[in-house]
Amino acid sequence: MIENKFIPKPYPNTIENGSFTWSSPSNIALVKYWGKKEHQIPENPSISFTLDNCKTTTALSFSKKENQEEFSFEVFLDGEKKDDFKPKIKTFFKRVEAYLPFLKTYHFKIETSNTFPHSSGIASSASGMSALALCLMSIEKELSSDVSEVDFIQKASFLARLGSGSACRSLEGDLVVWGKHTEIKGSSDLFGVKYPYEVHENFKNYRDTILLVDKGEKQVSSTVGHNLMHGHPFAQERFKQANNNLSEIISILKKGDLDKFIAVVESEALTLHAMMMTSMPYFILMKPNTLEIINKIWAYRKQTGSKVCFTLDAGANVHVLFPDAETKNVLEFIQNELVVFCQKGQYINDKIGFGAKQS
């Protein structure tokens, strides 16, 4: 089993205490993953743009403890203790303990903050779990001394996936693939990989403005939504479609075909939500203002010939994607016609970024 390569040899070094801080970005999938097997294995491959401004910063402090039979940690979000986060992190620790055998050796203080609203359809679990995985890998690097940069990132992505599937796409940039695909060299179900092929200038410095339609908690978590793909009447066709769309994206990215890019990306977004609306039980995460924004974008594109498009994550917020050359015009369009549909007029201007950073 390839997973065994992530089980470390006995650590030659010891550490009594310390602290590491990483910031890790969110990402927005162009071809979506929806549905997973056991052990956070995706039912279909996906590809995402790594974002730049939407990120999580996590400081992990640790000190050796006497009782090493249980996990010991506390969690803070923006300085406020968050015990409701503990069950998810405990589950994560259980999943990764075989690969990080030092976890019960220390008491951890996890201090985290986001530059965007938590649980509102921007992938906070992706940025949060990837930042935590990187902090834990920093500890292992000190204990091991011989962890290469390539191995560090790959194992961090592997670990992050066990916390939140899409988190494995949040370590590097600017395009990351997760899930085995026959046409993408090095792709794996176990970790994300940098997109290895040619990308046309049209997709360099791409922009993403996130319209915050609803900043509240989602009524259905992504985990629940993924599980509803088991036995879904359209699941197998959806998985085929995602594989085909990823094949098409390879050609699109090479040729710089913006019209085909728009068609695939918007279709993927609507298909994602169609899967939610046709599961049992069914649910809708889009809001009326989500649809208003989509229709406005379609009308603007028809009137102006713009290459602006939208995508959606598992929430109501709308990601407005557009080439860097159109920034001035599209931002004016957003201000004049779309901000009215945002909660308190709020949106986040972002761009394609280049991955996590240690501080």
N, C-alpha and C positions, 0 to 999 in steps of 0.2 A: 504493500500500500504506500502510495506516494506521501500520505499524511505523516508516515513515520519519520520522514526526513526532517520534520519540524520538532521532533522530540529531541531535546538537547542531551549531550553527554554530561556527566557530573561536572558541576561548575568548579573551576580551579580557584576562584576568588571568593571573598566574602565581603559584605557591606553591612554596616550597622544601621545606617540611615542615609537619607538624602532626598533630593527633589528634582523632578524634571518637568519641563513645560513644553508643550507642543500646541501649535495652532493648525487646524486641519479644515479644509474647505468642504462645503457641500458640493453636490453635483446634480446635474439635471440630465436624465436619460433621454436620448434621442430615439433609440429602439428600447422599449421598456421590458423589464423583467416583471412578471406577475404570475406567481405560482412557484412553489418550491417543494423539493423532496426533503427527506430527512437530512439532518446535519447542515442545514442552510445551503443545500445544493440547488441551483436554479433550474427550473424546467426549460428555460430557453436562455440563450446568450443575450447580452445587452451591451450598449455602448453609450457613453455619457460625455458631456462637456464638463470639465472641472471648473467650478466657479472661483471667484477671486475674493470678493468682499463678504459673501455669506460664509462665515466660518465659525468654528467653535475653538476656544482656547481652554485647554485643560492643564492645570498644575497638579501633579501627583507627588505628594510627600509620603515618605514611608519610613518606618522605624521597626527594628527587630523586636519581636514579642516572645514571651516565654511559652504561652500556650499555642502550640502549632497544630491544633486539631481542627480548628474552624477558620473560615474566612473572617477577617476583621477589617471593616472599612466604614467610613462616613462620607456622605456626598453633600456638596453645596452647589447651588446654582445661583449665580450673581450674589454670593455671600450669604444666601439663605439656606439653612439646612433642609435637605429634600429626602426624607425617609421613604417617600413613595417611589423614588428612583432605585431604591436598594434591591427590590426583588429582581429587576431586570439585570442589574450588575452582578448579583449573586448567581443568576442563571448563566451569565457570560463567564464568570470565574469558573463555574463547574465545567463548562464546555471546554475551556482552554487550560485547565489545570494540568493535564497530561503534557502540554507543550510549554508550560511555565510552572515548573514544580516548586518555585519559590513563593507562590501566592499565599500560602498559609504561614510563611515564615515572618511576614510583616503585617503591621497595621497600616492601612492606607488612608490618607485624607485626599479626597478627590474634589478639587475646586474647579468649576467649569462655568463658562459664560458664552453666550451666543451673540452674534451681531444681528440676529433676526429672531422673530417670535418662535418660541418652542411649540412643536406639535401643531403647526398650521399649514402643512403641505410643503414647506421647505424642509429638505431632508436633514433635520437636526440629529436624528439617530445616526445618519451616515457620518456626519462631521464629528459628532460626539464620540462614537465608538472607534472611529479611526484615530482620533486624537488620544484616546485612552490606550489603544493598542500600541501606539508609537511610544507613549510614556513607559509602558510595561516593557517594550523592547529595549528601551534605553537602559532599564535596570538590567535586563539580561546581557546586554552588551558589556556592562561593567563587570558582571559576574563571569562572563566567558572570555572576554579579551580578543577573541578571534572571529567575531561576526563581521563579515564583509558588508559593504553598503548594499550590494544587490540582495544578499540574503536577508539583511535587516528589513528592507522594504517589502520583499516578497513574504516573509513570515509575518510582518505587521499587517499586510493585506489579508493573509490567511486568517490571522486572529480576529481582525476587524469583522470579517465575514461572519464569524461565529457569534458576534454581537448583533450585527445588523447586516443583512445581505449586501445592500448597496454601499455600505461603509468601505468595502474592499475597493471601490472605485474612487475613493476620496484622498488617496495618498499622493498620487502623481497627477500630471497634466500633460497635455491639455485635453486629449481624448483618451479614454480608458475603456477597455473591453473586459467584461467579466462573463464567463461561460464558454464552454468548449464550442468552437465553430470551425468547421473543416477548412475554411478559407483564410483563417487568421492564425498565423504562426505563433506558437507559444501560448495560445489562449487556453484557459483552464477554468473548470468549475470551482476550483479551490481558492483562487485569488484573482485579483484584477491585474491586467498588464497594459502598459502603454500601447496605444494603437501603433502598429509597426510600419505602416505603409505611407505612401505619399499623400500629402494633404495640399490641395490647391490654395493659392493665395486668397481666394474668395472666403475661405473659412478661417483665416488667421485673424486674430484680434476680434473675434465675433463678440457681439454684445447680447446681454440678457437683462432685461428690466423685469423685475418680479412685482406684479401688481397684487397687493395684499387685499384680496377680496374679503377674506374672513380669517382673522387672527386667533380665533378660538380653537379649543381642542377639537380634533376630528371625532365625529360620532362613532366611527369604526376604525380601529387601528389597522395599520398595514399588515401586521401579523395575522389578524383575523381574516383580512381580505385575501391574503395569499392562500390561506388554508381552504378558503371557499372555492379555490380552483380544483380541488380534489372532487372528481365526479361532475364537474361543470360540463354541461352539454356541448360547449364550444371550445373546451380547453385544448384538445389535440390540434384542431385547426389553427387556433391562436398560436400555439408553439411553432407550428410550421410557418405561419405568417411571419413571426418574429425572425426566424432563421433566414427566410427569404429576404426580408427587409434589411437585415444586416449585410447580406450579400450585395444588395443593391446599394447600400450606403458606401461600401468599399469603392464602387465605381463612381458614385456621386462625389465623394471626397477627393478622388483623384482628378476628375474632370472639372470640378468646380460648378456643377450644374445646380444652380440655386432653385430652379423651378421644381426639379425632382426632389431636392432636399426638402422643400416646403411640403410637397405631397406626402412623402414618407413620414416626416416628423409630425404633421398634423393628424394624419391617419393613425399613427401610433398612439397619440394622445387620446383621441376619441375612442380607439379600440380598448385602451386601458379602462376607460370609464364604462364602456359598453360591457366589459367583463364584470364590473361591479354591479351594473344594473340588471344583469341576467344571471347572477349567481342566486343561490337559495340558502339563506335568506338574501334578498336583493337589497341594495342600498345605493344612495346617490350622494356623492361628495361635492359635486358641482352646486353652485348657488345660482339664482337668477342673474346676478351680476356677472358671473362667469360667462354665461351665454351672451349677455349684452356685449361684453368685451370681444368675444369671438366674432360676433356678427359685425362689430365695428371694424375689426381688423380685416375681415374679408372685404367689406365695402371700401375701406381705404386702399387696399391692395388693388382692387378692380379699378378704382378711380385714378390712381397715381402710377401704377406699374411697379410699385415698391416691392422689394423682396422680403418684407417683414412677414413673420409667421408666429404662431403660438405653439407652445406645448404645455402640458399639465403634468403635475405629479399626482400623488394620491391625496388630493385635497382640492380646495376651491380656488386657490391662487393661480394666476395665469403668468407663465413665463413668456415674455415677448422677445423673440429672437430676431436679430437683424445684423446685416454686415456693418462693419465699422464705418464704411463710407456713408452710410445713411443715418448716422447717429443724430445729427442736428435735426433733420426732418422728422425722424421717428419720435424723438423726444418731444418735439413740438406737438405732434399728433397725440402722444400720450397725455401731455399736459392739457391740451385743448379738448380732447374727446374721451379719454379713458379714466383719468384720475377721479372723475365724478363717481365711478363705479367701485372705487377702492374704499375700504373701511377707513374712515377719517382721512381720506385722500392720501393714504400712505403707499409708497412703493419704494423699491430698492433698485438703484442702478448698479448693474454688475457687468462683468466681462469674463472672458475665459481666462482662467488662471493656470498656475503651474505647480500646484500641489502644496503639501504640508511643509511647515517650517518649525524648527526647534528654536526656542528662545531661552 
